[in-house]
Amino acid sequence: MITDLSKIFLSEVREQKSENRSQKNSFLSSIICHLFSFCRSAKRKNKGFTLVEVMVATVVLVVGVVGIFEAFLLSLDALAVFNNRLNAQWFFDEKIWQAQNRLDEPAGLFMPMQDNGVMRIGTEEYTWASTMQIIDTRQELYRINLNLNWQQGNKKMEVKAQTMAKRYFDNSTP
C-alpha cells in the first residue's frame, strides 16, 4: 500500500515537472516565434522576410564586413612598418660597409668622423646620422653609431644601430 502511494506521488511529481517544462518551452518558443516569425511564416501564405529579420541580418553582415576591413587596414600598417624596417637594415649594412672601407683607405682617418643626410626610397624620406669614435688607438678599434629617422603616419620612427670596426690599413708599406 505504501509503495503504491509513493508510486502515485512520484508519477504526479513527474507530470508536474513535465508540465512546467512544456510551459517554459512553449513560452520561450512563443517569444522566439514573435521576434523572428519562424512559426508565423509557416502559417502565412506569403513566405517573405519580416523587417526585423532583414535588419538583424543587415547588422550581422555590416559588423562582419567592418571587422574584416579593420583587420585588412591593420595588416597594411604592419606591412608598411616592416618594409621601413627592412629599408633601415639595408641602409645600416651599406653605411657600415662604407665606414669599413673608409677606415681601410690610407686617408681614411682624415675623413670626417660624423656624417648625416637625407635619403629617399619611394615616397618615404629618411634622415640619417652616423658617427665613428675611436675606442682603442693601439688596436685601431672604432665604434660606429648609426641613427635613422622617418615619419610613419603620426609617429616619428627611429632605429639605431651600433657596431665595431677595425682598421686594417698597414702604415708600413710604401
SELUMVO-687707 format. One record per residue (C-alpha): residue number from 1; residue in three letters; x, y, z. Coordinates in steps of 0.5 Angstrom, whole numbers, plus 500, padded with zeros to 3 digits. Example, Ala and Ser with C-alpha at 12.3 -4.5 7.8 and 13.67 -1.06 7.14 Angstrom:
+-----+------+-----+-----+-----+
| seq | type |  c1 |  c2 |  c3 |
+-----+------+-----+-----+-----+
|   1 |  ALA | 525 | 491 | 516 |
|   2 |  SER | 527 | 498 | 514 |
+-----+------+-----+-----+-----+
***
This chain:
+-----+------+-----+-----+-----+
| seq | type |  c1 |  c2 |  c3 |
+-----+------+-----+-----+-----+
|   1 |  MET | 500 | 500 | 500 |
|   2 |  ILE | 506 | 505 | 502 |
|   3 |  THR | 509 | 503 | 495 |
|   4 |  ASP | 503 | 504 | 491 |
|   5 |  LEU | 502 | 511 | 494 |
|   6 |  SER | 510 | 513 | 493 |
|   7 |  LYS | 509 | 511 | 486 |
|   8 |  ILE | 503 | 515 | 485 |
|   9 |  PHE | 506 | 521 | 489 |
|  10 |  LEU | 512 | 520 | 484 |
|  11 |  SER | 508 | 520 | 478 |
|  12 |  GLU | 505 | 526 | 480 |
|  13 |  VAL | 511 | 530 | 481 |
|  14 |  ARG | 514 | 528 | 475 |
|  15 |  GLU | 508 | 530 | 471 |
|  16 |  GLN | 508 | 537 | 474 |
|  17 |  LYS | 515 | 538 | 472 |
|  18 |  SER | 514 | 536 | 465 |
|  19 |  GLU | 508 | 541 | 465 |
|  20 |  ASN | 513 | 546 | 468 |
|  21 |  ARG | 518 | 545 | 462 |
|  22 |  SER | 513 | 545 | 457 |
|  23 |  GLN | 510 | 551 | 459 |
|  24 |  LYS | 517 | 554 | 460 |
|  25 |  ASN | 519 | 551 | 453 |
|  26 |  SER | 512 | 554 | 450 |
|  27 |  PHE | 514 | 561 | 453 |
|  28 |  LEU | 521 | 561 | 450 |
|  29 |  SER | 518 | 559 | 443 |
|  30 |  SER | 513 | 564 | 443 |
|  31 |  ILE | 518 | 569 | 444 |
|  32 |  ILE | 522 | 567 | 439 |
|  33 |  CYS | 517 | 566 | 434 |
|  34 |  HIS | 514 | 573 | 435 |
|  35 |  LEU | 521 | 576 | 435 |
|  36 |  PHE | 523 | 572 | 429 |
|  37 |  SER | 517 | 570 | 426 |
|  38 |  PHE | 519 | 563 | 425 |
|  39 |  CYS | 513 | 560 | 427 |
|  40 |  ARG | 508 | 565 | 423 |
|  41 |  SER | 512 | 564 | 417 |
|  42 |  ALA | 509 | 557 | 416 |
|  43 |  LYS | 502 | 559 | 418 |
|  44 |  ARG | 502 | 565 | 413 |
|  45 |  LYS | 501 | 565 | 405 |
|  46 |  ASN | 507 | 569 | 403 |
|  47 |  LYS | 514 | 567 | 405 |
|  48 |  GLY | 518 | 573 | 405 |
|  49 |  PHE | 522 | 576 | 411 |
|  50 |  THR | 520 | 581 | 416 |
|  51 |  LEU | 523 | 588 | 417 |
|  52 |  VAL | 526 | 585 | 424 |
|  53 |  GLU | 529 | 579 | 420 |
|  54 |  VAL | 532 | 584 | 415 |
|  55 |  MET | 535 | 589 | 420 |
|  56 |  VAL | 538 | 583 | 424 |
|  57 |  ALA | 542 | 580 | 418 |
|  58 |  THR | 544 | 587 | 416 |
|  59 |  VAL | 547 | 589 | 422 |
|  60 |  VAL | 551 | 582 | 423 |
|  61 |  LEU | 553 | 583 | 416 |
|  62 |  VAL | 556 | 590 | 417 |
|  63 |  VAL | 559 | 588 | 423 |
|  64 |  GLY | 563 | 582 | 420 |
|  65 |  VAL | 565 | 587 | 414 |
|  66 |  VAL | 567 | 592 | 418 |
|  67 |  GLY | 571 | 587 | 422 |
|  68 |  ILE | 575 | 585 | 416 |
|  69 |  PHE | 576 | 592 | 414 |
|  70 |  GLU | 579 | 594 | 420 |
|  71 |  ALA | 584 | 587 | 420 |
|  72 |  PHE | 586 | 589 | 413 |
|  73 |  LEU | 588 | 596 | 415 |
|  74 |  LEU | 592 | 594 | 421 |
|  75 |  SER | 596 | 589 | 417 |
|  76 |  LEU | 597 | 594 | 411 |
|  77 |  ASP | 600 | 599 | 417 |
|  78 |  ALA | 604 | 593 | 420 |
|  79 |  LEU | 607 | 592 | 413 |
|  80 |  ALA | 609 | 599 | 412 |
|  81 |  VAL | 613 | 599 | 419 |
|  82 |  PHE | 616 | 592 | 417 |
|  83 |  ASN | 618 | 595 | 410 |
|  84 |  ASN | 621 | 601 | 413 |
|  85 |  ARG | 625 | 597 | 418 |
|  86 |  LEU | 628 | 593 | 412 |
|  87 |  ASN | 630 | 599 | 409 |
|  88 |  ALA | 633 | 601 | 415 |
|  89 |  GLN | 637 | 595 | 416 |
|  90 |  TRP | 639 | 595 | 408 |
|  91 |  PHE | 642 | 602 | 410 |
|  92 |  PHE | 645 | 600 | 416 |
|  93 |  ASP | 649 | 595 | 412 |
|  94 |  GLU | 651 | 600 | 407 |
|  95 |  LYS | 654 | 605 | 412 |
|  96 |  ILE | 658 | 600 | 416 |
|  97 |  TRP | 661 | 598 | 409 |
|  98 |  GLN | 662 | 605 | 407 |
|  99 |  ALA | 665 | 606 | 414 |
| 100 |  GLN | 670 | 600 | 414 |
| 101 |  ASN | 672 | 602 | 407 |
| 102 |  ARG | 674 | 609 | 410 |
| 103 |  LEU | 678 | 606 | 415 |
| 104 |  ASP | 682 | 602 | 410 |
| 105 |  GLU | 684 | 607 | 406 |
| 106 |  PRO | 690 | 611 | 407 |
| 107 |  ALA | 687 | 618 | 408 |
| 108 |  GLY | 681 | 615 | 412 |
| 109 |  LEU | 683 | 618 | 419 |
| 110 |  PHE | 683 | 625 | 416 |
| 111 |  MET | 676 | 624 | 413 |
| 112 |  PRO | 670 | 627 | 418 |
| 113 |  MET | 668 | 622 | 424 |
| 114 |  GLN | 661 | 625 | 423 |
| 115 |  ASP | 656 | 625 | 417 |
| 116 |  ASN | 649 | 626 | 416 |
| 117 |  GLY | 644 | 627 | 411 |
| 118 |  VAL | 637 | 625 | 408 |
| 119 |  MET | 635 | 619 | 404 |
| 120 |  ARG | 629 | 618 | 400 |
| 121 |  ILE | 627 | 611 | 398 |
| 122 |  GLY | 620 | 611 | 394 |
| 123 |  THR | 615 | 616 | 398 |
| 124 |  GLU | 619 | 615 | 404 |
| 125 |  GLU | 624 | 620 | 407 |
| 126 |  TYR | 629 | 618 | 412 |
| 127 |  THR | 634 | 623 | 416 |
| 128 |  TRP | 640 | 619 | 418 |
| 129 |  ALA | 647 | 621 | 422 |
| 130 |  SER | 653 | 617 | 423 |
| 131 |  THR | 659 | 618 | 428 |
| 132 |  MET | 665 | 614 | 429 |
| 133 |  GLN | 669 | 614 | 435 |
| 134 |  ILE | 676 | 611 | 437 |
| 135 |  ILE | 676 | 606 | 442 |
| 136 |  ASP | 683 | 603 | 442 |
| 137 |  THR | 688 | 607 | 439 |
| 138 |  ARG | 693 | 602 | 440 |
| 139 |  GLN | 689 | 596 | 436 |
| 140 |  GLU | 686 | 602 | 432 |
| 141 |  LEU | 679 | 600 | 434 |
| 142 |  TYR | 673 | 604 | 432 |
| 143 |  ARG | 665 | 605 | 435 |
| 144 |  ILE | 660 | 606 | 429 |
| 145 |  ASN | 654 | 609 | 431 |
| 146 |  LEU | 648 | 610 | 426 |
| 147 |  ASN | 641 | 613 | 427 |
| 148 |  LEU | 636 | 613 | 422 |
| 149 |  ASN | 629 | 617 | 423 |
| 150 |  TRP | 623 | 617 | 419 |
| 151 |  GLN | 615 | 619 | 419 |
| 152 |  GLN | 611 | 613 | 420 |
| 153 |  GLY | 604 | 616 | 420 |
| 154 |  ASN | 603 | 621 | 426 |
| 155 |  LYS | 609 | 617 | 429 |
| 156 |  LYS | 616 | 619 | 429 |
| 157 |  MET | 620 | 613 | 428 |
| 158 |  GLU | 627 | 612 | 430 |
| 159 |  VAL | 632 | 606 | 429 |
| 160 |  LYS | 639 | 606 | 432 |
| 161 |  ALA | 645 | 601 | 431 |
| 162 |  GLN | 652 | 600 | 433 |
| 163 |  THR | 658 | 596 | 431 |
| 164 |  MET | 665 | 596 | 432 |
| 165 |  ALA | 670 | 596 | 426 |
| 166 |  LYS | 678 | 595 | 426 |
| 167 |  ARG | 683 | 599 | 422 |
| 168 |  TYR | 687 | 594 | 417 |
| 169 |  PHE | 691 | 599 | 413 |
| 170 |  ASP | 698 | 598 | 414 |
| 171 |  ASN | 702 | 604 | 415 |
| 172 |  SER | 709 | 601 | 414 |
| 173 |  THR | 708 | 599 | 406 |
| 174 |  PRO | 711 | 605 | 402 |
+-----+------+-----+-----+-----+
***
